[in-house]
């Protein structure tokens, strides 16, 4: 029982640390989740985190909260889910409440406007970095690269949920066809020399 509560506290603490510094929402927290959950604590693999993020975007709600609850559930079951949800929500709630009150008094301050302008630019960099990190575990072969290329322009025309569902349907169909044709289907990249193998993909 003591070990279980210790694990739940670690889940809560991990997301409590991540939440306050994720300006820009769930996408900006991806690099921090990978560093804390995959590299430091080794609770999940990179591929599992990518799956969780894809699932988080395909259901209603904030990506940050969805990701935390899914990861919490994978690591610690229902209790882990609750611990992660509380950890990721409490700091944000407190900060937003405080900023909401403060903003009434400082909204016209030039220094505050300059700070927010710089933060917005930093968020773009964080999201771009997160996209690169996720692509290393998501772009496995020619098929996934083709889906990625076709999906970008479609996002400007259709709702993201439709694109996610379409990608899922295409993935199931392609894997089924490859298996029938006798091809070896891989769902993960090899761990070694990941940087060198990034653009080396299989049929």
Secondary structure, DSSP 8 states (H G I E B T S, - for coil): -HHHHHHHHHHHHHHHHHHTT-TTSGGGGHHHHIIIIIIIS--S-HHHHHHHHHHHHTSSS-HHHHHHHHHHHHHHHHHHHHHHHHHHHHHHHHHHHHHHHHHHHHTT-HHHHHHHHHHHHHHHHHHHHHHHHHHHHH--BHHHHHHHHHHHHHHTTS-HHHHHHHHHHHHHHHHHHHHHHT----SS--STTHHHHTT--B-
